[in-house]
Amino acid sequence: MLLFAPFRRWPLMVGATFAGEFGARLLHDDAFASSLVNSVANVFEILLIAGAIRRKVPDITDASRLLALSATATGSTVVACGLSGLVAAAFAHVYHGGSFGEIWLTWYSGHVIGMVIVATLVVVARREQRALLGRPGNRRDFAVCMGALLLVCAVVFLQGEWPLLFLVLPPLVLLAFRHGFAGVVAGVTVIAIASGTATALGAGPFALLRSPTLLERTLLLQVFVGTCCLVALPVATVLSERRRLLALLRRNEARYRLLADYSRDMVVRMSPTATSYVSPAVTSMLGWSPEEFLQPRWDLVHEEDFAAAKSAIERLFAEGGTETITARMRHKDGHDVWIEAIATRIESETGGTPEIISSARDISKRMEARAALDENRARLRAIADNVPALIAHVDAGERYTFINARYERLFGMPEADVIGKTVSEVRGEGAYAPLARHVRAAIEGREQTFDRLPDPSTGMRYLQSHYVPDIAPDGEQRGFYALTFDITPLKEAERALERLARIDTLTGLGNRRQFEERLERAIARSRRHGTPLVLMSLDLDRFKAINDTHGHPVGDTVLVAFAQRLSACVYDVDTVARLGGDEFVVLIEDAATPDIAELIAEKIVAAMQEPVRIDTHQLHVATSIGIAFSKDVASGRALIALADKALYDAKAAGRNTYRLIED
């Protein structure tokens, strides 16, 4: 009864069972200790069996778990009865001195047989309930079978001369075969009553034993009834499972037929020579009736798709498996319908020629959408390939999934060599290193814009990249889109503008802006390292007279020649600039003493002794130089003022010479 009760009622039921047995033993004049131990052993045995069954088969009325129920009940009964017998036999052996083995064997055999008979019959009776006397429509047959069993029992147990116990088995099996578990319960109950009554009266086949004890007769009676259960129950179990499977098969077949008949997909079952079933969906899909489609209609397959469809069907019949067939079929009114059929080869139930079952659906709208999609893709691809930018898509695993044609034109890498590979594999570890942080940031959802300097990986071009995260509607990071522009012309223009802003266009020397920038940096280095600075301020003697006499073009030529000779007299690291007109400056950072500055000045004055040749003329041009030498420059303006004062002194001294002022 525990198998049918909820767990919350188990304590009450177990307590009542223990109290009943313990009280009955005391009323039977058993010793208190024996009554307590035996009652505990019985309750322990019951809990083990019921707990194992409920854990393995929570619902014992589930017909699909019948075999699991039988196996669990048998195994738990064998184990639990053995354990409870150990408790009872050990107690009896210690306190009463009985034989441990005999007590345990008596307990074990009696309890196992009792579980097989009583527990099984109670469970079955509880499951069958009203069907114990036969199901409606079968009760007459049930009564006839029971009558036959009663007649055999009378023959067997009303005599005591022949061992005819086996005669009760055929009518019992007949009851189990025709009426299942209800027949088993009713039949075993009748046999148990008849055999028990005859044994108690000293009649029946058990009377053939010579001087049997009460224990022997009781055990033999239990063995006999248990044997009847073990013979009839497997028959009922197998038949019950068979009926369940047949009912399940009929339900599944009915459901399949219902699904096939009312599905919008066309279901076809065919052999190599004929079609055995076509679902009604063929009418709504192709306009033909199922009867018109019962012969293979290869004539309806579009000629462009015929060969592939025919080959797929033949391959299925020959090799088996599953094929997806896409083809156009002619509708009854003349237009083509795109069909997608999933066909599977099945073996014949009779072992004959295999058949094919296919489920087909109308995919015309899908094919139209696919054609439109392909057209849009081609249009977008053409746009992407002709945009003056590198366009790519990189997934969350840093693998390329798309590149436009400009990639191949710029880097010489075909699309097939790029798609599916990681950025590091395509670009190389050296080129990937400066990109890595931008790639990871874009995959994490942060937009990136950055410039890349010329190197072999960029084709020696300036590139500007813009990484746009690709985020799915559900928030998943799917990678990023990379848009890269070639900004080399822009950078070259910027450099040209930068050069124009800092270079004197006539002489190619630095202008006033470049000189002031370099002077500030030189002063900072001088203060940091404690080194002196030399600033020379130069102009051409009587340059205005040259312009007035020979014209400005000749004056410009003189200025260019002076700039070239001036640059030749100093090192490349020194700064030479034209501030305007005939004003020039030279900034020297590595002159440790004033003597070095004077040597450079003498070299410049000497370089101007050679005439400047212009066409057929030779002009003698001289320069005056003012030198400022300072170990602790206060400011650029102060240093320039010091050099200008020295230049004024040189001119006052007669020109074509130099003067140095040390700060």
N, C-alpha and C positions, 0 to 999 in steps of 0.2 A: 504493500500500500504506500510505502514511502516513495516509490517510483512515480506515483501520480500526485503526490502532495507537494505544495510549495515548500521551500526550505524553511520558511518562518514557522511552519507547523511541525517540523521534524523534532524539536526538543520535547514538545508535548506528547507526540506519538511515541517517541523512544522512551520517555519517562513512564507513560502508561503501560507500554509493553514490559518494561523492566518490573514495574510494580505488580503487574498481573502474574508474570512468571514467578517472581520471588515469593509472592503471597501464596500461589498455588503449591509451590514446593514446600513452604512451611506448613500449609494445611495437610500436605501429604506426609507430614512427619519427617521430612528431610532435615538434616542438621543445618543449623544457621549458616555456618561457614561454607558448606557445600552448596547450599541454596544460593548464597551470595556470589560465589565464584562462578558457578554454572550459569547463573542469570547474566552476570557481566560478560562471560564468554559468548553467550548467545547474542547479546546486544552488540558486542564488538563485531561478531561475524556478520550480522545484518547490516551494520553501518558500512563495513568494508565493501560488501557486495553492492548495496544501494548507491553508495558514493561513487564507486567505479563506474557503474552503469550511467548514472546521471551526468557524470563528468564527460564520458565518451559519447553518450546519446541522450542529450537533454530532453528531447521529446520522443518517448518510446512509442508513440502512436504514429510516427512518421514511417510510412510504408517503405520509403526509399532507404531507410537505415536498418532494415530488418536483419540483414546479414551481420552488420556491425553489432547490433543488439545481441544476437545469438552468440557471437564470438566473445564479446565482453562478459556476458552473463556466465558463460561456461568457464572462462579463465578465472574470473573473480570468485566464482563458487569454489573451484578446486583450491585456490590459494587461501581464501577466507576460512573455509571449513578446516583446512589443515592447521592454520594458526590458532583458531579457537579450540581445536582438539588438543593442541599442545598445552594450552593453558589449563584445560579441564583435566587432562591426563596427568600433568605434572602435579597439580594439587592433590588428585586422588592418590597418586603414587606416594607422595610425601606424607600425607595425613592419614591415609587408610591402608597403605601398604599394598595396594593392588598392583597388578602387572601394568607397567606403563604402555607397552606395545599393544596389549589386548584392549586396554581402555581407549587408547588413541584410535585404534583401528575401528572399534565399535562406534565411537563418536563420529569419526570421519565418514565411514560408510553410511551410517544412518542420516547424518546431516546432508551429505551430498545427494543421496536419494531423495530425502525430504525436500531439498531445494528444487531438484529436477521435477518432482511431482507437484507439490503444493504451490511453490512460488510460480512455476511456469503456468500452471492451470489458472491461478488467480489472476496473473497478468493478462493471459489470453482472454479469460472471462470478462475482465474489466474492459479490455479493448473491444470485444465483440458486443457486449451488453445485450441488446434485444435480439441480436442475430444468433444467440446461443441455441435457440430452438429452430434454427433454419431461417433463411431469408424469405421474404414474401415471394410466392411463386414456386419455391423449392421445398416447402414444408411437408408436402406429401412424400416426396422422395426422401426427405430427412427422416420422416416417421418410418418408412419402409426399411431404410438402412439401420435405424436403431432397433427395429423389430428383429432384423436378422442378427444383430449383435446380441440382443437379449436371448434369442433362441440358442445361439452358440454358447453363451455363458451358462445357460441352463444345462446344456448337454455336458459341458466341461466340469462344472462345479457341483452338480447333483450326483456325481458318481465319484468313487474313490479307488477305482481299480486300474485306470490307465493314465499315464502322464500326457494329457491332451491340452496342456496350456497353450501350445502353439496355435490351436484352432481359432483363438480369439483374434489373432493378428490380421488375417485376411479381411474380416468385416470392419475392423478398426481402420485398416489402411483404406478400405473403400470409403468409409466415412470421411477420412482426411482428404481423399482424392476429390470427392464430390462436394464436400461442404467446408473444406479448409479447417481453420482453427476452431470454429464452432463444433465441427464434427469431432476434432481431437478432444476438446474439453468434455463434451457429452459422453463420448465413447470411453475415455479413460476413467471418468467418474463412475460409469456403470460397471466397468471392469473392476475398479477398486472396491466398490460396494459389494459386488458379487464375490470376489476373491476374499475380501476381508471377512464377510459373513461366514463363508464356507470354512475359512481357516479357524475362525473362532469356534465354530460348531464341530471342528474335527473332521470335516468332510472335504471333498475335492482332491485334486492331485497332491496337495501337500500332506494329505493323510498317508501317502505311501512311504514317507520317511519313518524310520524306526526310532521311536522314543525321542523325538526332537524336543529341545527345550523351548520355552516361550521366546527367548531371545533369538534362537535360530529360526523359528517360524516367522517371527516379526521381520527379521532381516530378509529372509527369502521372499516374503510377501512384498516388502518394499522394493527389492531388486526386480521382482516380476512387474510391478506397476511402473517402476522407473523404466524398465525395458520397453514396455508398451509406449511410454512417452517418447523415448528415444527413437522408436520405429516410426511413430505417427508424425511427430513434430517436423522432422526434415521434409517429409512429403508435403505437409501443409505449408511449410516455409517456401519450398521451391515453387509450389503451385501459386502461392500468394504473390511471390516475386514475378512469376510468369504473367499472371493476370495484370499486375501493375505495369509491367513493361509493355504488354499488348495494349492496355488502355492508353499508356503514354504514346505508343506508336500511332494509335488511331487518332489521338488528339493532335499529335505533330503533323500527321498526314493531312488532317482536316485544316489545320492552320496553314500548312504549305499551300494547299489547294486554294484556300481563301486568299492568301497573299498573292499567289500567282494570278488568280482570276481578277482580282481587283487592283493589282499594282499598275501604275502608269508605265512601268517598264514592260517591254515585250519579252516573255519567257518562252524559249523554244527548246524542245528536246528532240534530238535527231540522231539517226544512225547514218552510215555511209550511203544508204539507198533510199531512206524515207524519213519523214518527220512524224513523230508519234504524238507530239503535243505542241500547240501554239496557244498562248494566252489571248484573251479578248482584246488586250491592248494593241494588237496589230491593226485593229480597225481604226482606232483613233490616231495611231501613229502613221500608218501607210495607206489606210483606206480599204484594205483587203479584209475579207472575213477569215476567221481561223480555218475554215474548211478549204478556202482557196489557197491557203499557205501550207497545207499539209504535205505538199510535194516540194522538194528543194527548188527555190526560185532564184537560181543564179542569173536568170535573164533580167532580173530587176536590179542587179548590181551594176553601178556605173563602170563603163569600160576601162577607165583609168585606174579604178580601184579593184577590178576583178582579179587580176593576177595575185596581188598581195593577199586578198581575202581568201581566195581559193587555196593558196599555199599555206596560210595559217591553219585552215581547217584540216588539210591533209597532214600537216605536221602534228596537229593535236591527235588525230586518230592514230598516227604512227608512234609518237613518242609520249603522249600524255601531257599532263601539266595544265597550265592555264595560259591563255592568250587573250590579249586585248586587241580587238579588230575595229578599225575605224574605216568606214566606207560610205559612199553615197548610194542610196537605193531610190528607185523610182516610185513615187506615190501613184495611187490609182488614177488620180486626175492629171498625171504627167510631169509634175515638178519633182526635183530631187530633194531628198531628205538626208541630212548627215546622221549616221547611226554609229554609236559606239557600243560594241558588244563585248562583254567579258565572258569568254567561253572556257569551259572546263570539261575534261574527259572523265567520265565515270564508268566503272566496270558494270557490266550487265548482272542483274540479280541471278540469272540462270547460268552465268558463266559463258554466255555467248559473246557476240560482237560488242565491243565497247560503244558507248553512246556519248554524245556531247550535250551538255546543258548550257545554254547561254542566256544572259540577261542583257537586253539591248535597250538603249534609250535614245531619244531624239536630242542631238546636240547641235542642231542647226544654228540656234541663237549663239551658242558658245563659239562655233566656228566663225560666225559673222563677227562676233566681238573679237575673236583672235585675229581675224584678218584686219579689222580696224586697228587693233593694238599693234600688229606688225607694221602697218602703214605709219602709225604714229611713231613707233620706235625707229623706223627707217628715217622719218623726217627729223626726229630729234638727234639721231646719230649723225645725219648730214650736217645739222647745225653745229653739233658739238665738235665734229671733225674739222669744221672750217672756221670756228671761232679762234681769234689770235691769242689763244691761251692754252696751257696744259690743263686738262680736266681729268680727274680721276676720282674713284671711290675706293676707300679702304675700309674693310670691315673691322669689327671689334677685336679680331685676332691679328690685326695689322697686315692683312692680306689684301692685295689688289683684287677688286671685283669688276672694275671698269677703267679703261683709259681711252682717250680719244686719239685720233690719228697723228696729232701733233707730237705726241710722245715719240712715236717711231721716227718722225722727221727730225726731231731735235736730238734724241739720244741714240737713234739707230737700233731700237729694241722693238721687234714685232710684238703685237698684242699677245700672241700665243706664248711668248717667253716671259710675259709679265703676270698675266691673270693667274690667280691662285698662289702666287708667291708673296712672301712678306716684303715689307719695305726694305729691310736690311739685306735680304737676299738679292733684290733687284738693284739697289743703289750701292751695295757694298758697305762694310762696317765703317770705313772711314767717312763716307758721305752720310751714313745714317746717324752717326754720333751727334752732330749738331742738330739733327731733326728730331731726335728721340723724345726730348721733353715736350716739343710742340705736338708730336703725334700722340703721346700719352694724354696730354691736356685736352686735345680735341676729342679723343675717345671718351674721356671723362665728362665731356659736355661743355668745355670752355672754348670759345671761338679764338682762333689764333691768326695773327697777321705779322709777318716778319720778312726781312730781306736776306738774300743769300749772296755772298761775294763770289766772284769768278773763281772756279777751280775746275779740274778735269771732269768732276761729276756733273757740273752745270754747263759743260761745253764752253767754258771760259766766258760765260755770260753772267750779267747781273739778273737775278730772278727775284720776284716778289711773290710770296705764297700766302694764300688765304685759306685756312682750314675752317670749314663750317660743320659743326656736329650734326650727325644723322640720328635723330631721336624718334623712336616709334611712338604712335599715339598712346600706348600704355606706359610710356616713359622709359622703355628699354633703350640703352645706348647701342646703336647698331654700327657705329664707326663714324666716318666723316667724309665730306666731299672736299677735295683739294683743287683749288683754282690757282694756277701759277702763271704769272705774266712775265714776259721778257722785257725788262726795263733797262736793257743795255743802252739804247739810244738816249733815254732820259738821263741815265747816269753820265753818259759822255757829254751831254749838253750841260749838265750840272757842273761837271769838271771844267768844261770850257768856260762857263760863266765864272766859276771860282778862280780860274786862271786869269781871266780878264780883270777880275776885281782886285788881283794882287800883283799883276805883272805890268810893267811899262811896255806898251805896245811898240814903241819905237826901238828901244834898245834890248828888250827881252829881259832886263833886270827886274828885280822886285820894285814895286812902287812904294809910296809913303805908307800905305796900309800894311803891306807885308813887313816893312821895316819896323813899324811901331809894334806889331805883334811879336816879332822876333826879339826886339829890344827888351820888351817886358819879360819874356821867357829867359833871356840871357841874364838880366838883372837878378831874377829869382835864383838861377843856378849859381851866379856869383855869390850871392848872400849865403846860399846853402853850403857851398864848398869853400868859401873864403878865397876865391880867385879874382884877379883884377880884370877889368874890361878896358878895351881900347876902342875909341870911336874917332874915326877920321871924317872930317867935313871937307869936301873938295868942290872947287868950281874951276871953269876954264878962264884963263886970263884973257881979258878983252874979247869975250865971245860975242858981245853985242856988235862990235866992229865987223866981225866975220859975217854976221847975218846982214848987216847994213850994206857991206861991200859986195858980197857974193850971193846973197839971197838965202832964204830959209832952207831950200833943198840942200845946199852945200852945208849949211849949219847943222842940219839933221845928220848928214853924212859924218861930220866931225864928231857929233855926239855919239854916234854908233861906234866909230873907231875908238873914241876915248873909253867907252864902256867895255869894249873887247880887251883893250890893253890893261884897263884897271882890273878886270876879272882875271887876267893872266898873271897878275902880280900877287894874288892872294890864293889861299887854299879854297877847295870847294866847300869846306865847312864854314868859311867866313861868309858874312852877309854883305852883299854889294847891292845898293839900291840907288835909283834916281828919284829924287824928291820932286823934281820939276825944273824946267829950263835947263840950266847947266849946273844944277846943284846935285851933287852925288855924296853918298856916305858909304863908309866901310866899317863894319862892326866885327872886331876880332876878340875871341874869348881865350885864346891860348898863348897870349903874349905875356910871359911871366915878368918882364922888366920893361921899362921905357925904351931901352936900347933896341929891343926887337921891333917896337913900333916905329922907331926912327929908321931902321934898316928897310922896313917895308915902304915907308914914305920915300926914302931915297930911290928905291927901286921903281916906284911909280913915276917920280920926277924924271928919272933917267929914261924910262920907257917913252915919255912924251918928247924926247929930244929928236926922235926920228920924225921927219915931216909926214903929214897926212896927205896921201896922193888922191886927188879927185880929178878924174879924166886926165887932162894934160897939165893940171896945176899941182903944185905942192905947197901946202900950207904948214907953217911952223906954229904949233899950238903948245902952250905951256899951261901948267896947273898950279894952283896954290893949295896948300894942305894945312888944315888945323887939326892937331892931335890932342885928344883928351885921354889921360891915363888915370884911372881911379881904381883903388883897392876896396873902397867902401862907397858904392854908388848910392846916393840919397834918393834919386829918382831919374827916370828917363829924361825928363825935361831939363834937370840940372846938368846931366851929362851932355845933352845936345848944346845947351848954352855954353858949357865949357869949351866944346869943340869949336863952336862958332867964334868964340873970343880968340881961340888960337888961330883960326883962319884969318880973322881980322888982323892979328899980329903979323901973319905971314905976308899979307898984302901990303901992310905998312912997311914991311922990310924989303919991299921991292918986287914982289911976286915971283913966280917960278921957284918957289922954295916951300919950306914947311916950318911950323913952329909947334912945340909940344908944351902943354901945361899939365903938370902932375898934381892931382888932387890928393 
